[in-house]
Each structure stands twice: as C-alpha cells, then as structure tokens.
Amino acid sequence: MEFLTDEQAGAYGRFVEEPTRPEMERFFYLDDVDRRLIGKRRGDHNRLGFALQMCTVRYLGLFLEDPLDMPWSVVAYVAEHLGVEDPSVVKRYTERQMTAYEHAWEIRDPYGYHTS
C-alpha cells in the first residue's frame, strides 16, 4: 500500500514553494534561546547558515541535504532578523562541507530532534 502520491513523495523534504508570511512568522522566528545558539557561531555566513538550518527543520521536519536549497525569500527574511546586511554571505556557509553537518548535530540535541 502506498501512502504518498508521486507528487507528495517528490515534494517531501524540500521547499516546493515559498512559505507564506504566516508560515515565515511561525517557523522562521528566532527566540532568545535560538539567538544564544546562533550567537556562538563566528561570521555572518555561519550564523545565517546555522539559523536557516534551525528554522528549516522546524518548517519541513528534517534537515536539507543541501542546506541552502531554499527560496531566497527565506534567506532574506532570516538575515533581516539576524541583522545580517548582506544575505548573500550565506553562500560561504557550505565552503567547508562538515560545517552544515556539525551544525545539524548541534541543533538536534537542545531541540530534541531525532533521526528515524
């Protein structure tokens, strides 16, 4: 028995469209706990990349294989809330391949995310 249509399976674990404004406000909001964790990162590119992973797992329920594979509106929204003047610095986030993996591990623990 199949539970997902081909369309649903193809959309699983990725952004298929831009989040709505209410979705952005709900899933991409950064509270004080989030900001403390984000603040431990060096450089705007790492703070922004870390925050994007944190928010993406809230929104999609999993980490993206490519942590930057998302609508630019999401990047710009989170950058604005972090005070990052140039959101394009996030392109540097994946220069060191292990950074995104290490950050995902650091996000899992305090928020209680589990791999299935």
C-alpha positions, 0 to 999 in steps of 0.5 A, a space after each residue: 500500500 502506498 501512502 504518498 502520491 508521486 507528487 507528495 513523495 517528490 515534494 517531501 523534504 524540500 521547499 516546493 514553494 515559498 512559505 507564506 508570511 504566516 508560515 515565515 512568522 511561525 517557523 522562521 522566528 528566532 527566540 532568545 534561546 535560538 539567538 544564544 545558539 546562533 550567537 556562538 557561531 563566528 561570521 555572518 555566513 555561519 550564523 545565517 547558515 546555522 539559523 536557516 538550518 534551525 528554522 528549516 527543520 522546524 518548517 519541513 521536519 528534517 534537515 536539507 541535504 543541501 542546506 541552502 536549497 531554499 527560496 531566497 525569500 527565506 534567506 532574506 527574511 532570516 538575515 533581516 532578523 539576524 541583522 545580517 546586511 548582506 544575505 548573500 554571505 550565506 553562500 560561504 556557509 557550505 565552503 567547508 562541507 562538515 560545517 552544515 553537518 556539525 551544525 545539524 548535530 548541534 541543533 538536534 540535541 537542545 531541540 530534541 530532534 531525532 533521526 528515524 
